[in-house]
């Protein structure tokens, strides 16, 4: 007798690798608007959103940002931004 009671039984769950946690939050000016960008430890961007959202405030609560993202480690990640925008960026290292 089928234990599915007329419906198909769920398939076996496949284990997949979880995505890494975001390590950096960069708040940077982008054409006159503040944008928040989330990056992995490898500086790979995983999300981008408006920096004026409540989520940005919650993520940065109690954290002190480093000012400027002009280092070579940010060259590829922030290549669309000017040197002035990168110099004024706030880089938050998130607690993981």
DOBATI-98451 format. One record per residue: residue number from 1; residue in three letters; x, y, z of N, C-alpha, C, O in turn. Coordinates in steps of 0.2 Angstrom, whole numbers, plus 5000, padded with zeros to 4 digits. Layout:
DOBATI-98451
+-----+------+------+------+------+------+------+------+------+------+------+------+------+------+
! seq ! type !   nu !   nv !   nw !  cau !  cav !  caw !   cu !   cv !   cw !   ou !   ov !   ow !
+-----+------+------+------+------+------+------+------+------+------+------+------+------+------+
! NUM !  ALA !    X !    Y !    Z !    X !    Y !    Z !    X !    Y !    Z !    X !    Y !    Z !
...
+-----+------+------+------+------+------+------+------+------+------+------+------+------+------+
//
This chain:
DOBATI-98451
+-----+------+------+------+------+------+------+------+------+------+------+------+------+------+
! seq ! type !   nu !   nv !   nw !  cau !  cav !  caw !   cu !   cv !   cw !   ou !   ov !   ow !
+-----+------+------+------+------+------+------+------+------+------+------+------+------+------+
!   1 !  UNK ! 5004 ! 4994 ! 5000 ! 5000 ! 5000 ! 5000 ! 5004 ! 5006 ! 5000 ! 5010 ! 5006 ! 5003 !
!   2 !  UNK ! 5002 ! 5011 ! 4996 ! 5006 ! 5017 ! 4996 ! 5005 ! 5022 ! 5002 ! 4999 ! 5023 ! 5004 !
!   3 !  UNK ! 5010 ! 5025 ! 5005 ! 5009 ! 5029 ! 5011 ! 5008 ! 5036 ! 5009 ! 5008 ! 5041 ! 5013 !
!   4 !  UNK ! 5008 ! 5038 ! 5002 ! 5007 ! 5044 ! 5000 ! 5000 ! 5047 ! 5000 ! 4998 ! 5053 ! 4999 !
!   5 !  UNK ! 4995 ! 5042 ! 5002 ! 4988 ! 5044 ! 5002 ! 4985 ! 5048 ! 4996 ! 4982 ! 5053 ! 4997 !
!   6 !  UNK ! 4987 ! 5045 ! 4990 ! 4985 ! 5048 ! 4984 ! 4989 ! 5053 ! 4981 ! 4988 ! 5056 ! 4975 !
!   7 !  UNK ! 4994 ! 5056 ! 4985 ! 4999 ! 5061 ! 4982 ! 5006 ! 5058 ! 4982 ! 5007 ! 5053 ! 4985 !
!   8 !  UNK ! 5010 ! 5061 ! 4978 ! 5017 ! 5059 ! 4977 ! 5021 ! 5060 ! 4983 ! 5020 ! 5066 ! 4986 !
!   9 !  UNK ! 5025 ! 5056 ! 4986 ! 5029 ! 5057 ! 4991 ! 5034 ! 5062 ! 4989 ! 5037 ! 5062 ! 4984 !
!  10 !  UNK ! 5037 ! 5066 ! 4994 ! 5042 ! 5071 ! 4993 ! 5048 ! 5067 ! 4991 ! 5050 ! 5062 ! 4993 !
!  11 !  UNK ! 5052 ! 5070 ! 4986 ! 5058 ! 5067 ! 4984 ! 5064 ! 5068 ! 4989 ! 5063 ! 5072 ! 4994 !
!  12 !  UNK ! 5069 ! 5064 ! 4989 ! 5074 ! 5064 ! 4993 ! 5078 ! 5071 ! 4993 ! 5079 ! 5074 ! 4987 !
!  13 !  UNK ! 5079 ! 5074 ! 4998 ! 5082 ! 5081 ! 4999 ! 5089 ! 5080 ! 4996 ! 5093 ! 5076 ! 4999 !
!  14 !  UNK ! 5091 ! 5085 ! 4992 ! 5098 ! 5085 ! 4990 ! 5102 ! 5090 ! 4994 ! 5100 ! 5096 ! 4995 !
!  15 !  UNK ! 5108 ! 5088 ! 4997 ! 5112 ! 5093 ! 5001 ! 5116 ! 5097 ! 4996 ! 5120 ! 5094 ! 4991 !
!  16 !  UNK ! 5116 ! 5103 ! 4996 ! 5120 ! 5108 ! 4992 ! 5124 ! 5112 ! 4997 ! 5122 ! 5113 ! 5003 !
!  17 !  UNK ! 5129 ! 5115 ! 4994 ! 5133 ! 5119 ! 4998 ! 5130 ! 5126 ! 5000 ! 5126 ! 5129 ! 4995 !
!  18 !  UNK ! 5130 ! 5128 ! 5006 ! 5127 ! 5134 ! 5008 ! 5131 ! 5140 ! 5005 ! 5138 ! 5139 ! 5005 !
!  19 !  UNK ! 5128 ! 5146 ! 5004 ! 5132 ! 5152 ! 5002 ! 5136 ! 5154 ! 5008 ! 5133 ! 5154 ! 5014 !
!  20 !  UNK ! 5142 ! 5157 ! 5007 ! 5145 ! 5160 ! 5012 ! 5142 ! 5166 ! 5015 ! 5138 ! 5170 ! 5011 !
!  21 !  UNK ! 5143 ! 5168 ! 5021 ! 5140 ! 5174 ! 5024 ! 5144 ! 5180 ! 5021 ! 5150 ! 5180 ! 5020 !
!  22 !  UNK ! 5140 ! 5186 ! 5021 ! 5143 ! 5192 ! 5019 ! 5147 ! 5194 ! 5024 ! 5146 ! 5194 ! 5030 !
!  23 !  UNK ! 5153 ! 5197 ! 5022 ! 5158 ! 5199 ! 5026 ! 5159 ! 5207 ! 5027 ! 5160 ! 5210 ! 5032 !
!  24 !  UNK ! 5157 ! 5210 ! 5021 ! 5158 ! 5218 ! 5021 ! 5152 ! 5221 ! 5018 ! 5148 ! 5218 ! 5014 !
!  25 !  UNK ! 5150 ! 5227 ! 5021 ! 5145 ! 5231 ! 5019 ! 5148 ! 5238 ! 5017 ! 5151 ! 5241 ! 5021 !
!  26 !  UNK ! 5147 ! 5239 ! 5011 ! 5150 ! 5246 ! 5008 ! 5145 ! 5251 ! 5007 ! 5140 ! 5249 ! 5002 !
!  27 !  UNK ! 5145 ! 5256 ! 5010 ! 5140 ! 5262 ! 5008 ! 5144 ! 5267 ! 5004 ! 5148 ! 5270 ! 5007 !
!  28 !  UNK ! 5141 ! 5268 ! 4998 ! 5145 ! 5272 ! 4993 ! 5140 ! 5276 ! 4989 ! 5135 ! 5274 ! 4988 !
!  29 !  UNK ! 5143 ! 5282 ! 4988 ! 5139 ! 5286 ! 4983 ! 5139 ! 5284 ! 4976 ! 5144 ! 5282 ! 4974 !
!  30 !  UNK ! 5133 ! 5284 ! 4973 ! 5133 ! 5282 ! 4966 ! 5128 ! 5286 ! 4962 ! 5122 ! 5285 ! 4962 !
!  31 !  UNK ! 5131 ! 5291 ! 4959 ! 5128 ! 5296 ! 4955 ! 5123 ! 5300 ! 4960 ! 5118 ! 5302 ! 4957 !
!  32 !  UNK ! 5125 ! 5302 ! 4966 ! 5121 ! 5306 ! 4970 ! 5116 ! 5302 ! 4975 ! 5113 ! 5306 ! 4979 !
!  33 !  UNK ! 5116 ! 5296 ! 4974 ! 5112 ! 5292 ! 4979 ! 5117 ! 5287 ! 4983 ! 5122 ! 5284 ! 4980 !
!  34 !  UNK ! 5115 ! 5286 ! 4989 ! 5119 ! 5281 ! 4993 ! 5117 ! 5274 ! 4992 ! 5111 ! 5273 ! 4992 !
!  35 !  UNK ! 5122 ! 5270 ! 4990 ! 5120 ! 5263 ! 4989 ! 5124 ! 5259 ! 4994 ! 5130 ! 5260 ! 4995 !
!  36 !  UNK ! 5121 ! 5253 ! 4996 ! 5124 ! 5248 ! 5000 ! 5125 ! 5242 ! 4996 ! 5121 ! 5240 ! 4993 !
!  37 !  UNK ! 5131 ! 5240 ! 4997 ! 5133 ! 5234 ! 4993 ! 5136 ! 5229 ! 4998 ! 5140 ! 5230 ! 5002 !
!  38 !  UNK ! 5134 ! 5223 ! 4998 ! 5136 ! 5217 ! 5002 ! 5141 ! 5213 ! 4998 ! 5140 ! 5211 ! 4992 !
!  39 !  UNK ! 5147 ! 5211 ! 5001 ! 5152 ! 5208 ! 4998 ! 5154 ! 5202 ! 5003 ! 5154 ! 5202 ! 5009 !
!  40 !  UNK ! 5156 ! 5196 ! 4999 ! 5159 ! 5191 ! 5003 ! 5167 ! 5193 ! 5005 ! 5169 ! 5198 ! 5003 !
!  41 !  UNK ! 5170 ! 5188 ! 5009 ! 5177 ! 5190 ! 5011 ! 5181 ! 5190 ! 5005 ! 5187 ! 5193 ! 5005 !
!  42 !  UNK ! 5179 ! 5187 ! 4999 ! 5183 ! 5187 ! 4993 ! 5182 ! 5194 ! 4989 ! 5185 ! 5195 ! 4984 !
!  43 !  UNK ! 5178 ! 5198 ! 4992 ! 5176 ! 5204 ! 4988 ! 5172 ! 5203 ! 4982 ! 5171 ! 5208 ! 4978 !
!  44 !  UNK ! 5168 ! 5198 ! 4982 ! 5163 ! 5196 ! 4977 ! 5156 ! 5199 ! 4979 ! 5154 ! 5198 ! 4985 !
!  45 !  UNK ! 5153 ! 5203 ! 4975 ! 5147 ! 5207 ! 4977 ! 5141 ! 5202 ! 4977 ! 5141 ! 5198 ! 4972 !
!  46 !  UNK ! 5137 ! 5202 ! 4982 ! 5132 ! 5197 ! 4982 ! 5125 ! 5201 ! 4983 ! 5120 ! 5198 ! 4982 !
!  47 !  UNK ! 5125 ! 5207 ! 4984 ! 5119 ! 5211 ! 4985 ! 5120 ! 5218 ! 4984 ! 5125 ! 5221 ! 4986 !
!  48 !  UNK ! 5115 ! 5222 ! 4982 ! 5115 ! 5229 ! 4981 ! 5108 ! 5232 ! 4983 ! 5103 ! 5229 ! 4980 !
!  49 !  UNK ! 5108 ! 5237 ! 4987 ! 5101 ! 5240 ! 4988 ! 5102 ! 5247 ! 4991 ! 5108 ! 5249 ! 4992 !
!  50 !  UNK ! 5097 ! 5251 ! 4991 ! 5097 ! 5258 ! 4993 ! 5099 ! 5258 ! 5001 ! 5097 ! 5254 ! 5005 !
!  51 !  UNK ! 5104 ! 5262 ! 5002 ! 5107 ! 5263 ! 5008 ! 5103 ! 5266 ! 5014 ! 5104 ! 5266 ! 5019 !
!  52 !  UNK ! 5097 ! 5269 ! 5011 ! 5093 ! 5272 ! 5016 ! 5088 ! 5268 ! 5019 ! 5083 ! 5270 ! 5023 !
!  53 !  UNK ! 5088 ! 5261 ! 5018 ! 5083 ! 5256 ! 5020 ! 5085 ! 5255 ! 5028 ! 5090 ! 5256 ! 5030 !
!  54 !  UNK ! 5080 ! 5252 ! 5031 ! 5080 ! 5250 ! 5038 ! 5085 ! 5245 ! 5039 ! 5089 ! 5244 ! 5044 !
!  55 !  UNK ! 5086 ! 5240 ! 5034 ! 5091 ! 5235 ! 5034 ! 5098 ! 5237 ! 5035 ! 5102 ! 5234 ! 5039 !
!  56 !  UNK ! 5100 ! 5242 ! 5032 ! 5106 ! 5245 ! 5032 ! 5108 ! 5248 ! 5039 ! 5113 ! 5246 ! 5042 !
!  57 !  UNK ! 5103 ! 5251 ! 5042 ! 5104 ! 5253 ! 5049 ! 5104 ! 5248 ! 5054 ! 5108 ! 5248 ! 5059 !
!  58 !  UNK ! 5101 ! 5242 ! 5053 ! 5101 ! 5236 ! 5057 ! 5108 ! 5233 ! 5057 ! 5111 ! 5231 ! 5062 !
!  59 !  UNK ! 5110 ! 5232 ! 5051 ! 5116 ! 5229 ! 5049 ! 5122 ! 5233 ! 5052 ! 5127 ! 5230 ! 5054 !
!  60 !  UNK ! 5122 ! 5239 ! 5052 ! 5128 ! 5243 ! 5054 ! 5127 ! 5246 ! 5062 ! 5132 ! 5249 ! 5064 !
!  61 !  UNK ! 5122 ! 5244 ! 5065 ! 5121 ! 5246 ! 5072 ! 5127 ! 5243 ! 5076 ! 5128 ! 5237 ! 5077 !
!  62 !  UNK ! 5130 ! 5248 ! 5080 ! 5136 ! 5246 ! 5084 ! 5143 ! 5245 ! 5080 ! 5148 ! 5244 ! 5084 !
!  63 !  UNK ! 5143 ! 5246 ! 5074 ! 5149 ! 5245 ! 5070 ! 5152 ! 5252 ! 5068 ! 5148 ! 5256 ! 5067 !
!  64 !  UNK ! 5158 ! 5252 ! 5068 ! 5162 ! 5258 ! 5066 ! 5165 ! 5257 ! 5059 ! 5169 ! 5252 ! 5058 !
!  65 !  UNK ! 5163 ! 5261 ! 5054 ! 5166 ! 5260 ! 5048 ! 5173 ! 5262 ! 5047 ! 5175 ! 5267 ! 5050 !
!  66 !  UNK ! 5176 ! 5259 ! 5042 ! 5183 ! 5262 ! 5040 ! 5181 ! 5267 ! 5034 ! 5177 ! 5265 ! 5030 !
!  67 !  UNK ! 5184 ! 5272 ! 5034 ! 5182 ! 5277 ! 5028 ! 5187 ! 5276 ! 5022 ! 5193 ! 5276 ! 5023 !
!  68 !  UNK ! 5184 ! 5275 ! 5017 ! 5188 ! 5274 ! 5010 ! 5189 ! 5267 ! 5008 ! 5190 ! 5263 ! 5013 !
!  69 !  UNK ! 5188 ! 5266 ! 5002 ! 5189 ! 5259 ! 4999 ! 5193 ! 5260 ! 4993 ! 5192 ! 5258 ! 4988 !
!  70 !  UNK ! 5199 ! 5263 ! 4994 ! 5204 ! 5265 ! 4989 ! 5209 ! 5260 ! 4988 ! 5213 ! 5260 ! 4983 !
!  71 !  UNK ! 5209 ! 5255 ! 4993 ! 5214 ! 5250 ! 4992 ! 5214 ! 5245 ! 4986 ! 5208 ! 5245 ! 4983 !
!  72 !  UNK ! 5219 ! 5242 ! 4984 ! 5219 ! 5238 ! 4978 ! 5215 ! 5232 ! 4979 ! 5212 ! 5229 ! 4974 !
!  73 !  UNK ! 5213 ! 5230 ! 4985 ! 5208 ! 5224 ! 4986 ! 5201 ! 5226 ! 4984 ! 5197 ! 5221 ! 4982 !
!  74 !  UNK ! 5200 ! 5232 ! 4983 ! 5193 ! 5235 ! 4981 ! 5193 ! 5237 ! 4974 ! 5188 ! 5238 ! 4971 !
!  75 !  UNK ! 5199 ! 5236 ! 4970 ! 5199 ! 5239 ! 4963 ! 5194 ! 5235 ! 4959 ! 5190 ! 5238 ! 4955 !
!  76 !  UNK ! 5194 ! 5229 ! 4959 ! 5189 ! 5225 ! 4955 ! 5182 ! 5226 ! 4957 ! 5177 ! 5226 ! 4953 !
!  77 !  UNK ! 5181 ! 5225 ! 4963 ! 5174 ! 5226 ! 4966 ! 5170 ! 5232 ! 4965 ! 5164 ! 5232 ! 4964 !
!  78 !  UNK ! 5174 ! 5238 ! 4965 ! 5171 ! 5244 ! 4965 ! 5174 ! 5248 ! 4958 ! 5174 ! 5254 ! 4958 !
!  79 !  UNK ! 5175 ! 5244 ! 4953 ! 5178 ! 5247 ! 4947 ! 5173 ! 5252 ! 4944 ! 5176 ! 5256 ! 4940 !
!  80 !  UNK ! 5167 ! 5252 ! 4945 ! 5162 ! 5257 ! 4942 ! 5162 ! 5264 ! 4945 ! 5158 ! 5268 ! 4943 !
!  81 !  UNK ! 5165 ! 5264 ! 4951 ! 5165 ! 5271 ! 4955 ! 5171 ! 5275 ! 4954 ! 5177 ! 5272 ! 4952 !
!  82 !  UNK ! 5170 ! 5281 ! 4954 ! 5176 ! 5286 ! 4954 ! 5181 ! 5285 ! 4960 ! 5179 ! 5283 ! 4965 !
!  83 !  UNK ! 5186 ! 5288 ! 4959 ! 5191 ! 5289 ! 4965 ! 5188 ! 5293 ! 4971 ! 5189 ! 5291 ! 4977 !
!  84 !  UNK ! 5184 ! 5298 ! 4969 ! 5181 ! 5302 ! 4975 ! 5176 ! 5298 ! 4978 ! 5175 ! 5298 ! 4984 !
!  85 !  UNK ! 5172 ! 5294 ! 4974 ! 5167 ! 5290 ! 4978 ! 5170 ! 5285 ! 4982 ! 5167 ! 5283 ! 4987 !
!  86 !  UNK ! 5175 ! 5282 ! 4980 ! 5178 ! 5276 ! 4983 ! 5182 ! 5279 ! 4990 ! 5182 ! 5276 ! 4995 !
!  87 !  UNK ! 5184 ! 5285 ! 4989 ! 5188 ! 5288 ! 4995 ! 5182 ! 5290 ! 5000 ! 5184 ! 5290 ! 5006 !
!  88 !  UNK ! 5176 ! 5292 ! 4999 ! 5171 ! 5293 ! 5003 ! 5167 ! 5287 ! 5006 ! 5162 ! 5288 ! 5010 !
!  89 !  UNK ! 5168 ! 5282 ! 5003 ! 5165 ! 5276 ! 5005 ! 5165 ! 5274 ! 5012 ! 5171 ! 5275 ! 5015 !
!  90 !  UNK ! 5160 ! 5271 ! 5015 ! 5161 ! 5268 ! 5022 ! 5161 ! 5261 ! 5021 ! 5156 ! 5258 ! 5019 !
!  91 !  UNK ! 5166 ! 5257 ! 5024 ! 5167 ! 5250 ! 5024 ! 5165 ! 5247 ! 5031 ! 5169 ! 5249 ! 5035 !
!  92 !  UNK ! 5160 ! 5243 ! 5031 ! 5159 ! 5240 ! 5038 ! 5161 ! 5233 ! 5037 ! 5159 ! 5229 ! 5032 !
!  93 !  UNK ! 5164 ! 5230 ! 5042 ! 5166 ! 5223 ! 5043 ! 5160 ! 5220 ! 5047 ! 5160 ! 5222 ! 5053 !
!  94 !  UNK ! 5157 ! 5216 ! 5044 ! 5151 ! 5213 ! 5048 ! 5153 ! 5207 ! 5052 ! 5158 ! 5203 ! 5051 !
!  95 !  UNK ! 5150 ! 5206 ! 5058 ! 5151 ! 5201 ! 5062 ! 5148 ! 5195 ! 5059 ! 5142 ! 5194 ! 5058 !
!  96 !  UNK ! 5152 ! 5190 ! 5058 ! 5150 ! 5183 ! 5055 ! 5150 ! 5178 ! 5060 ! 5148 ! 5172 ! 5059 !
+-----+------+------+------+------+------+------+------+------+------+------+------+------+------+
//
